[in-house]
Amino acid sequence: MKHNFGAGPCILPQEVFKQASHGVLNFNNTGLSILEISHRAPEFVAVMDEAISLVKELLNVPEGYSVLFLQGGASLQFAMTAYNLLPEDKKAVFLETGVWAKKAFAEANLIGNAEVIASSKDKNYSYIPKEYTVDADSAYFHCTSNNTIYGTQMHSFPQTPVGKVCDMSSDIFSRVINVADFDLIYAGAQKNIGPAGATVVIVKDEILGKSGRKIPSMLDYQKQIDAVSMYNTPPVFSVYTAMLNLRWLKAKGGVAEIEKENNEKAKALYAEIDRNPLFKGTAAVEDRSKMSVCFVMENPDLEKPFLKFAEEKGCVGIKGHRSVGGFRASLYNALPITSVHALVEAMQEFAEKNV
């Protein structure tokens, strides 16, 4: 058995894989594949409608917000948010907590005036900055809720005098959030939503149409809303599989229930990291991510042998990003706690042989 701790594309429930594979062969008993039916056909329109409805239901999206399934990943949203929300006479302010936050700032700065108001770069992004001020004349405040490379997570969000924009690519649907606290949320699908290819955007309708910019049609949120996420051919398979995965999440009891499971998984793994003399965490304890657990070994020479040992035990995808080294265990929604137990047991067994 493989225990998939990969950072993305993500693990998905086996039942979702089975349902999606059936849809590739014979979608809804149409005799056609989901890959070949028209995206304008009633059968696929129903898929898109249900996917949007499930996002709204599972996240308790309030009235006055629209949900979109777009293309280009979260990376395209770095520019798309600026095109739509950043007037030429204002600035967007950014909290820089890792690689993706840095890239979001850089893209916005190509389009308009952007400024980093706080950064944790000084300690290799191992913590979330707490002391900073958001100017009331800013266009918006941008943050990244979870940092997969560095293993930090925002466990709360600041009160700001301007609207918040948040990249939630790697922890959306993993915990309860209050959507009304944000003007815009975006998330690449390939963590907790579904396969790569789609990006979920949740945007407050009243903030649109005020940037004063000429926006390319594909990057215009209002045009995408008016076209119900089908301004052009959408990523049909990604949306379909995301819908199946959101059905699975709803059947499990929704976000509040999965949050309990995620908390237990993180608690079990961090407890072993802190207990085991061979390992140590890399992120500030108060900012430790419950989705992306990053850790190293006290003796770096043992890292390659442990990686090999863990893989022999079926624990795959734990090699850390080169920016941090060591190991990274992604605890996305579909990862069962039995997989965490398998990794913990591998850590314990390795320690018994090497202490």
C-alpha positions in Angstrom: 0.0 0.0 0.0 1.2 3.5 -0.8 0.7 6.3 1.6 0.8 9.5 -0.6 2.1 12.5 1.2 2.8 14.4 -2.0 2.4 18.2 -2.0 0.5 18.2 -5.3 -1.1 17.1 -7.4 -2.9 15.7 -4.4 -4.2 12.5 -3.1 -7.9 12.0 -3.8 -10.3 9.5 -2.3 -10.3 6.1 -4.0 -14.0 6.2 -4.6 -13.6 9.5 -6.4 -11.0 8.0 -8.7 -13.3 5.1 -9.4 -16.3 7.4 -10.2 -14.2 9.7 -12.3 -12.7 6.8 -14.3 -16.2 5.5 -15.0 -17.1 9.0 -16.2 -14.2 8.9 -18.6 -15.6 5.8 -20.2 -19.4 6.4 -19.9 -20.5 9.6 -18.4 -24.0 9.4 -16.7 -24.9 6.5 -19.0 -24.8 8.8 -22.1 -22.6 6.3 -23.9 -20.0 9.2 -24.2 -17.0 10.1 -22.2 -16.9 13.2 -20.0 -13.9 14.2 -22.2 -16.0 14.3 -25.4 -19.4 15.7 -24.5 -20.0 19.4 -25.3 -19.5 21.7 -22.4 -22.7 23.3 -23.5 -24.7 20.1 -23.2 -27.2 20.0 -20.4 -25.4 17.1 -18.8 -22.2 19.1 -18.3 -24.0 22.3 -17.4 -25.5 20.3 -14.5 -22.0 19.3 -13.4 -20.8 22.9 -13.4 -23.9 24.0 -11.5 -23.5 21.3 -8.9 -19.8 22.0 -8.4 -20.5 25.7 -7.8 -23.4 24.9 -5.5 -21.3 22.5 -3.5 -18.6 25.2 -3.0 -21.2 27.6 -1.8 -22.8 25.0 0.5 -19.6 23.5 2.0 -18.0 26.9 2.7 -21.3 28.6 3.6 -20.7 31.3 1.0 -23.0 34.3 1.8 -25.3 36.1 -0.6 -23.5 38.7 -2.8 -20.6 36.4 -3.7 -20.0 34.5 -7.0 -18.1 31.2 -7.4 -16.0 30.5 -10.5 -14.1 27.6 -11.8 -11.3 29.0 -14.0 -8.1 27.9 -15.6 -4.5 28.9 -15.2 -4.0 27.8 -11.6 -3.5 30.1 -8.7 -0.5 31.6 -10.6 -2.8 33.3 -13.1 -4.8 34.7 -10.2 -1.7 36.6 -9.1 -2.3 38.9 -12.1 -6.0 38.5 -12.4 -6.7 39.9 -9.0 -4.6 43.0 -9.8 -6.3 43.6 -13.1 -9.7 43.5 -11.5 -9.0 45.1 -8.1 -6.0 47.5 -8.3 -6.8 51.0 -9.6 -3.9 52.9 -11.1 -4.0 55.5 -8.3 -3.8 53.0 -5.4 -1.5 50.3 -4.1 -2.0 46.7 -3.1 -0.3 45.5 0.0 1.2 42.0 0.5 2.1 39.8 3.4 5.2 37.8 2.1 5.3 34.4 3.8 6.9 32.2 1.1 7.5 31.6 -2.6 3.9 31.9 -3.7 3.2 35.0 -1.8 6.4 36.5 -3.3 5.3 35.6 -6.8 1.8 37.0 -6.2 3.4 40.3 -5.2 5.8 40.3 -8.2 2.9 39.8 -10.7 0.7 42.5 -9.1 3.7 44.9 -9.2 4.0 44.3 -13.0 0.4 45.6 -13.4 0.2 48.4 -10.8 1.6 49.6 -7.5 2.2 46.9 -5.0 4.1 46.8 -1.7 5.3 44.2 0.7 4.4 45.4 4.2 5.7 42.5 6.2 7.9 39.5 5.4 9.4 36.4 7.1 12.2 36.1 4.6 14.7 36.9 7.3 14.2 33.5 8.8 13.6 31.5 5.6 9.8 32.0 5.9 9.7 29.8 9.0 7.1 32.0 10.7 4.0 34.2 10.0 4.7 38.0 10.6 2.3 39.5 13.2 3.4 43.1 13.5 2.4 45.3 10.5 0.0 48.0 9.5 -2.4 48.0 6.5 -3.0 51.6 5.2 -6.6 52.4 4.9 -6.0 53.9 1.4 -4.7 50.6 0.1 -6.7 48.8 -2.7 -6.6 45.5 -0.9 -4.5 43.3 1.4 -3.2 40.0 0.0 -2.1 37.0 2.0 -1.4 33.3 1.5 -3.1 31.1 4.1 -0.8 28.1 3.9 2.8 27.8 2.8 3.5 24.3 1.4 7.2 24.7 1.0 7.9 26.1 4.5 5.2 24.5 6.6 3.6 27.6 8.0 -0.1 28.5 8.1 -2.2 31.5 9.1 -4.3 30.2 11.9 -6.1 33.6 12.1 -6.5 36.5 9.7 -5.9 40.2 10.6 -8.7 42.7 10.8 -7.9 45.2 8.0 -9.4 48.5 7.0 -9.5 47.3 3.4 -10.7 44.1 1.7 -8.7 40.9 2.0 -7.6 38.7 -0.9 -6.3 35.3 0.0 -4.6 32.5 -1.8 -6.0 29.4 -0.1 -4.7 26.9 -2.6 -3.3 24.4 -0.2 -5.8 24.5 2.7 -9.2 25.4 1.3 -11.9 23.0 2.5 -9.6 21.7 5.2 -11.0 24.0 8.0 -14.0 26.2 8.6 -13.5 29.8 7.4 -15.7 32.8 7.3 -15.9 33.7 3.7 -17.5 37.1 4.6 -14.2 38.1 6.1 -12.7 38.2 2.6 -13.3 40.1 -0.6 -11.8 37.4 -2.7 -10.5 33.9 -2.2 -8.8 31.8 -4.8 -7.4 28.3 -4.8 -5.8 26.0 -7.3 -7.7 22.7 -7.4 -4.8 20.3 -7.1 -4.6 20.1 -3.3 -8.0 19.6 -1.6 -10.4 20.2 -4.5 -9.6 17.9 -7.3 -7.1 17.3 -10.1 -4.9 20.1 -11.6 -6.5 22.2 -14.3 -9.2 24.2 -12.5 -9.0 27.1 -10.0 -11.8 28.1 -7.7 -12.5 31.8 -7.2 -14.9 33.2 -4.6 -15.4 36.9 -5.1 -17.7 39.6 -3.6 -19.7 40.9 -6.5 -19.7 44.6 -5.3 -16.0 45.0 -5.6 -15.9 44.4 -9.3 -15.8 46.9 -12.1 -13.9 49.6 -10.1 -10.3 49.2 -11.1 -10.7 51.5 -14.1 -8.5 49.2 -16.2 -9.0 47.6 -19.6 -9.1 43.9 -18.7 -8.5 41.1 -21.2 -11.8 39.2 -21.5 -10.5 35.9 -20.1 -9.1 37.8 -17.0 -12.3 39.8 -16.3 -14.1 38.3 -13.3 -17.4 39.9 -14.4 -17.3 38.4 -17.8 -16.5 35.0 -16.3 -19.4 35.4 -13.9 -21.8 36.4 -16.7 -20.7 33.3 -18.6 -21.1 31.0 -15.6 -17.4 30.0 -15.8 -17.8 29.0 -19.4 -16.5 32.0 -21.3 -14.5 29.5 -23.2 -14.3 25.7 -22.9 -13.7 24.9 -19.2 -11.4 22.2 -17.9 -14.3 19.7 -18.0 -12.5 16.7 -16.3 -11.1 18.8 -13.5 -14.4 20.4 -12.8 -16.2 17.0 -12.9 -13.7 15.3 -10.6 -13.8 18.3 -8.2 -17.6 18.0 -8.1 -17.3 14.3 -7.2 -14.7 15.1 -4.5 -16.9 17.8 -3.0 -19.8 15.3 -3.0 -17.5 13.0 -1.0 -16.6 15.8 1.4 -20.3 16.6 2.0 -21.1 12.9 2.6 -18.3 12.8 5.3 -20.1 15.6 7.2 -18.6 18.7 5.5 -15.7 21.0 6.4 -16.2 21.0 10.1 -15.9 17.2 10.2 -12.9 17.0 8.0 -11.2 19.7 10.1 -11.4 17.4 13.1 -9.7 14.6 11.2 -7.0 17.0 9.9 -6.3 18.3 13.4 -5.8 14.7 14.6 -3.5 13.9 11.7 -1.3 16.9 12.4 -1.3 16.4 16.1 -0.1 12.8 15.7 2.7 13.7 13.4 4.0 16.8 15.2 3.9 14.8 18.5 6.3 12.3 16.9 8.6 15.0 15.5 8.8 16.6 18.9 9.3 13.3 20.7 11.7 11.6 18.4 15.4 12.5 19.0 16.3 12.2 15.3 13.8 14.8 14.0 12.9 18.4 14.5 10.3 20.8 13.0 11.3 23.8 10.8 8.4 26.1 11.4 7.7 28.3 14.5 5.5 26.2 16.7 2.6 28.7 16.9 2.6 28.9 13.0 2.9 25.2 12.2 0.8 24.1 9.3 -1.8 21.4 9.7 -1.6 20.7 6.0 2.1 20.9 5.2 4.3 19.4 7.9 8.0 20.2 7.3 10.8 18.7 9.4 14.4 17.8 9.1 16.8 15.5 10.9 19.2 16.5 13.6 21.9 14.7 11.7 21.5 15.6 8.0 23.5 12.6 7.0 20.6 10.4 8.0 18.1 12.1 5.7 18.7 10.1 2.6 18.7 6.8 4.4 15.4 7.7 6.2 13.8 8.8 2.9 14.7 5.4 1.4 13.5 3.6 4.5 10.2 5.5 4.5 9.6 4.7 0.9 10.2 1.0 1.6 7.4 1.3 4.1 5.1 2.8 1.5 5.4 6.4 2.6 6.0 8.3 -0.7 6.2 12.0 -1.5 7.8 13.2 1.7 11.0 14.6 0.3 11.2 18.3 1.4 11.5 21.2 -1.0 15.0 22.2 -1.8 14.5 25.6 -0.1 14.1 23.8 3.3 15.5 20.3 2.8 14.5 17.4 4.9 10.9 16.2 4.6 7.5 17.5 3.9 4.3 15.5 4.7 1.2 16.9 3.1 -1.9 16.0 5.1 -4.6 16.8 2.6 -8.2 15.8 3.2 -8.2 12.5 1.5 -5.1 11.2 3.4 -6.4 8.8 6.1 -5.0 8.9 9.6 -3.7 5.4 9.1 -1.2 6.8 6.6 0.0 9.2 9.3 0.3 6.3 11.7 2.4 4.4 9.1 4.8 7.4 8.8 5.0 7.7 12.6 5.8 4.0 12.9 8.5 4.4 10.2 10.1 7.2 12.1 10.0 5.2 15.3 11.5 2.1 13.8 14.2 4.1 12.1 15.1 5.8 15.4 15.4 2.4 17.1 18.0 1.4 14.6 20.0 4.7 14.5 19.9 6.3 18.0 
